[in-house]
Amino acid sequence: MATRDVILGLDLGTSSLKGIFINATGEILDKYQVAISLHREGEVVEQDAREYLSALAQLIDLDKRNRSWISQIKGIGLSGHTPSLVAIDEEGLPTAPVMIWQDNRAIAEARELEDRFGDPREIVGTSLPWSPSATAAKAFWLRRNRPDSAAKTRWLLQPKDFLGFHLTGSAISDPWSTKGLCNVRTKSNALPVLEFIQWSSQVVPELRDGFTSRGITTSAAATRFGIPEGISVSVGWSDAMCGMLALGAFAQPASFIITGTSAIVGTSSATEPAEDQPLYVIPRGSAPYPVLFGPTQMSGGSISWAAKLFGISESNLVIRGASDQSDRVPIYLPYIAGERAPLWRNDIRGSFSDISISDGASAFARATMEGICFAERQVLELSQKLSNSPAAEIILSGKAGNDPHWLATRLRTMGQSLRIVNDLEITCRGSAILADAMLTGDIATSTHALMVSGSVHHPSPAEIVYGERTYNRFIEKQRSLLAE
């Protein structure tokens, strides 16, 4: 019989379910990805939760047709996009489409929550949960606009927890993923919020730390997915927190950027920041180190949009942008779908400005890349300032972080040294670390054993000067937009 010494790290992302099989030294033995469809219509952005289950079955089947590492796994780690809303009945069947993190239809509901509760920190233990994309506003919208679905709903979960329910039969989540419906510091239900949005406290799942067990795989899961029965499954964290974990931000103070459809940008610190607005604080109690961070709305999403606009592939767009040698390019504000941190405005829209007749396609491609970086720089500098935790370097990973064509643009725009962690599966690695910590009981040891250290790159003096000058232009254009 094969020795069980492999971890399966799963990440349920916006466009796909990814899985890695990883050993005790952090080596990725194999990886698989299964696409998940998305319905977008204006502010409505939905998925079908049943696709999550079929994607997991397909991922396991892919492994069995290749190496069959699945027979050797000792633990399963979970990660997923948040804040999204998966409403299910007693049997785990979805009662409504999943309102994912990009869904912003709950504008009126968010405004009512803001008017009713104001500063949310006393109730939910952190800041900024009243945006239309947040769980509380989404749950309020569902109760108000889909009463039949709401009446059938037993639990309100996040996508990773939906997978966890069908793996173990238990409705469990971590406090940070459930923020807005609970207090992230005390792990207690946010009863005044639940009463206001007309939901019983019973719809909130049991809350546990993400690096603990939610249970073991059931016989039903073994039959449905082909996963061995009796394997421990972690509670899991959000994809953002799993990325931070894999980059070492919960092992010591660090600044980081995790790129994807959006970007997760922030700083961990030894002490909790005294001020957090307009960013999120993951407090002690939800994580080993407090973190001040913010998600942008469009990072890789801007690249996808621009590539379609120019009729070329995303990789071609990045190559063109990286090759542009102009002294000055247009300024791009990447607010094509509004902006989250640090502006929290879903009504503003993006723009190109300072356009010259000499600007060709490569200049616009480069401007798009620089605008993405400057949006991230704004969040990064704010997180460092408010946490009083200046960093010697920025840890960079994710899709754009792993593309060498981005390196010159990043050095030219960010103004700090970069530690590039070349790992396309950074959130999967984070979920695997959680699973390992679930088994060992020591998250620090699991982190050091499974993380990737990366390589350091330094900007030149000329790049620092260019970045400072152009970043100031970016901020000026942003101020003009916000003043309109």
N, C-alpha and C positions, 0 to 999 in steps of 0.2 A: 504493500500500500504506500502511495506517495506521501512524503512528509509534508505537512501543512506549514509552509514557511513563506507564503506569498500574501501580500495585501492587495486587495482590489480597491482602488480609489475611483469613485464615481463623481462626476460633476455634471449636473443638469443645467446646461447653459441656455442662452436665448435661442440659438439656432441648432443645437445638437446636444445629445448625450454623449459624453466622453468617458472612457474608462481606461485606466492603466493598471497593469500588473507589475508590482514593484517588490524587490527583495529587501533584505535587512540592511543592505549597504546603500540603498537609495537608487540602485540600478533599475531602470525601466525595462522590464523583460518583454513586454508587448503592450500595444495600445490600440484602441478601436474607437470609432466615432460613428454615430448614427444620426442622420439629420432629423430635425423636428420642424414641422411647418408652422407658419405664423400668419395670422389674419390681421391686417392693418387697414383701418378705414378712419381717417382723421385722427381723433384723439383715442379711438378704440384700438387696442392692441391685445389680441387674445390668442390663446392656444387651447388645444383639446388635451386634457390630462390623460386621456386614454392612450394618446401617442407616447407619453412617457413610459408607460408599461410595455407597449409593443417595442419601443426602442431598446429597453433593457433586455427583452427576450432576444431581439436581433443581435445585440452586442454580445450576449453570452453565446449565442449560436456561432457568431464569427470566431470566437475563441475556440470553441469545440471543434470547428472545422480546420483550425490551425494547430496551436500548441496545446490547448486544453489546460491552461494554467488554472482554470476554475476549480479543478479537482484538488489543487494544492493550497487554496486560500485558507487563511486562518482568521481573517477579519475583513470587513467591508466598511469603508469610509464614505460619507455622504457630503456633498456640497451642492449648492444650487443658487439660482438667481433669486434675489429679493429686492424690494418688497413686492411680492406677487400674492395673489389670493386664489387658493384652491379650496372650493367649497365641496364637501363630500357628505354622503349620507352614512347611516350606521354601518353599511356593508363596504364602504369605501368607494362607492360609485360617485363620480362628479355630478353635482346638481346644477352646475352652470359652467360656461367656458371659463378658463383661467384668465383672470385679469393680470397680465404680467407687469413688470416694473415700468415699462414704457407707456402703459395705459394712463391717460390723464383726463379721462372723462369726468372724474369726481370733483370737478372744480367747485361747484356750489357746496358740496358736502365738506370739502376742505375748508372753505371759507366759514361755514357754520361752526366747525370744530375750533377754528382759530378764534372766532368771536366768543364762543362759549368758554374755552379753557385758557386762551392766551398762552403764557409761558408754560410749556408742558412738563418742565423738568421735575416738578414735585409729584406729578401724577404718574409719569412713565419713566422718569429717571434719566432722560436725555433730551436733547433739543431736536427741533424740526420734524416732528412726525405728522404735521397737519397738511403736508403738500398733497395734491391730487394723486400722486403716484404711491402714497403711503398706504399701509394696510388698513388703518382705521377709516380713512376716507373711502376706500374701495368697498369695505364691508358695509359702510353706511349707504353707499350707492346701491349695492346689491339688495339690501333690505328694502330700500325705498322703491327701486325700479323693477326688481324681479321678486315680488313677494312669494310667488309660487315656488321658486327655487329656494328662497330663504326658508320657507316653511319645511322643506325636505332636508335641510342642512343640519347635520349633527356636529361637524367640526369645521373650523376654518384653519387651513394649513398653508404651509409654503411648499413649493414643488418638491424639494428634497424630502420633506416630511411625508408627502403623498407616496413617494417611492418607499420610504421607510415603513409606512403603514402597510403597504402590500408585501413587503419583505418579512415583517415581524408581527403584523396584526395589531400594533400599538400606535395610538395617536399621541406622538411625543414631538416636541420641538425644543430649541434652545431659546433663551430669553431675547437675544439680540435679533434673531430672525422674526420674532413675534412682537417686536417693539410697537407701541401704539395700543395694542390690546393687553399688554402687561407692563409691569414696572421692571426694567432691565436690571435694576440693582437688587431688588427684593425677590424677584421671580414670582411675585403675586399678580393676580389679575387687576387690570386697570378698571375697577368697577364703575366709577363715574363715567368713563368713556363708553363702556359697553352699554350702560343704561341709556346714555344719550343717543347712541346709534341703534338702539333697540335690539340688542342681541343678549341672550343669556350668557352668563359666565361659563356655562358648560361647553360652549363651542370652542373655548380656548383649550388647546391640548396641554397635557402635562409638560412642565418645563424642567429640563435638566441641562447640565453643562454639555457642550458639544463634543468633548473628548471622553464622554461616558457612553455606556451601552444603552441602546433603546430596546434591546432584546436580541433574540436569535432568529435566524430564518426558519420559517414554518414549513410544514409538509406541503401546504398549499403553494407557497412560494417556490419550493423545489419542483413541484409539478409544473407550475406556470412558466417559470423562467429557466429552469435547468440548473439552478444553484443548489449546492448541497444543503441539506437540512442541518440546523444546529450551529450555523456560523454567526458569530457576534457581529452586530451592525451598530455603528456609532450613531449618536444623535445627530452629529454633523453641525456645520456652520454655514453661513452664507458664502457664496463664491468669493466675495470681497475678503472676508476674514480668513478663508482658506488660503487665498493668495498671500495675504500678509504673513500668515503662519509659515508658509513655505519659503518666504524671503527672509525669515528670521526676525520679523518685527515684534514677535512676542517672546523672543529670547533676550533682546537688548534694545535700547532706544535706537530708532532708525527712521529714515525718510524713504519713501517708496512711491513708485508709479507702476500700476498694473494695467496694461493696455488691453482693450478688447473692443466690443461694440461701443461701450463707454469706457472711461478710465477711472480707476480707483486711486486716489492720491492722498497721501497723508503722512503723519509722523507719530511714532510711538514714543513714550517718554517714561521716565522713572516715577514721576508724580503726575497726578491727574491735573489737567489744565484748569485754572481758575475761571477762564472764559472760553466759551465754545462757539458762540454765534459768529458767522453763519455756517458752521460745520457740525458734523456729528461727533460725539464723543462716545467711544466704546469704553465704559468704565470698568474698573476692577470689579470683579464679580461676574462679568460677562467674558473677560479675557485675562490672561496673566499680566499683561501690561496695558495701561490705558492708551487709547489711540484717538487722535484727533484727525478726522479725514473727511473727504467729500467725494462723491461721484460726479463726474461730468456727464452730460447727456450724449454727446456724439464725439467719439474718438475714431475708432475704426468705422463707425457709422458715417462719418464725413468722407472717409476714403471711398467707401462703397458708393455713396451718393455722387461724388465727383467723378469717379470712374464711369458710372452710367451716363453722367452728363456729357463726358467727352467721348463716350463710345469705345473705351479701352478697358483692359483688365485692371484690377486693383494693383497687381504687382507692376504692371507697365506704368501706371500713374506714379507710383512711388519711385520707380527707376528714373522717370522723367524729372520728377521734382528734385531728386537727389543730384541729378546731373546739371541742374540749372546753375549758371555762374554769374547771374546778374548781381549788380551792386545793391539793387533795391527791388523788391517785388511788392505786389499789392498786399494789403492787410485783410486777412480773412477772419471774421467773427463766426465761430462754428456753432451758431445757434439755430440751425435749420429745423430743429424740433424743440425749440425753447432751450433752457439751460437749467441744470440743477446747481450744484455747488459752483461758486459761492453766491450766485445770483438768485436762484430759486424762482425763476420766472418762466412759465411755460408759454407765455404770450409773446415774448420777443422772438425775432427772427434774424437769421444770419445775413451776412453781406460780404462782398468784396469792395474795397475802397482803395483810393490812390492808384487807380488804374492808368497805365500809360499805353500809347499806341504801339510802343515797342514790346509790350508784354505778350509773349506767346503762350502756348499751352503749357510749356515746362514751367514758366513763371507762375501760372495759376496753380499748377500741381504743387510747386514748392510752397506757395502761399497757403495752400490748404494744409500742408504738413506743418508749417510753422504756426498757423493759427491754432491747430490742435495742441501743439506743444505749449504755446503761450497760455491757453486756457488751463492747462495742467500746472504750469508754473505759478499761476495766480493762486490756485488752491494750495500748492506746495508751500509757497512762501508764507501764506496766511497760517497754515498748520504749524510751521516752524516758529513763527512769531508768537502765536497764542499758547503754544505748549512750552515756550521758552526752552526749546530743545534744538538748537542749531546742529545741523549734521555735516560731517566732513564730506559726505557723498550721498548720492541718490541711488537707491537700488531700483533698477528698471527691469521689468519682465513683461510677459504677455506677448501677444501677436506682433505688435510693432517693436517691442523691445528685443525680439529675437531676429528681426530682419536687419542685416548689416547695412542695407541701403538707407536705414533711418539714422544710423549712428552720427553722421556728420550734422544732420539737422538737429538732433538732440543736443549735441555738444554746442552747436551754434546758438541755440535758443535758451537752454536751461540755466547756464551760468554757473554750474557746479559740476564736480567730478561725478562720473556715472559708474556704477558697478552693474554691468550687464549680466543678468542671470539667463543663460541660454537654455530656456526650458519652456516649450510651447504648452506644456501640460501643467502649468504652475498651480492651478486650482485643484486639479486632480491630485497632484503631489500633496497639497495641503490636506485634502480629505484623507489621503493615505496616512499622513502623519497623525491625524486625529484617531484613525483606526488603530495605529500602532500604540498611541498613548492610551487608548482604551484598554489595550491588552497589558501594557507595561505599568500603567499608573503613573508615568513620569513624562509629561509633555515636553520638558526641556531636553531630556535625553533622546526622545523620539525625533524632535526637531533637528538636533545636531547630527543624528544618524542618517536622516533621509533628505536633508536639504542640499541644494547645490550652491557653491560659494560664488561663482561667477568671476569675471575679469574687470579690472578698473581702467577707465579711460578719462583723460583730463582735457578740458577745453584749453585752447591757446589764448593768449591775451587778446588777440584780434577777434577771436570768436566771442569772448566775453563782452568786448566793447560792442560788437554788432548786436549781440543778444539784448544787451541793456537798452540800446538805442531803439531797436525795433519793438521790443516789449513795451517801451513807453508809448510808442505809436499805437500799439494794440490797445493799451489802457485808455488812451485818449479817444479812440474810436468807440470803445465800449461806453465810456462816459457820455459821449454824444448820443449814442443809441438810447441809453437809460434816461436821458434828459428829455427825450421826445415825448 
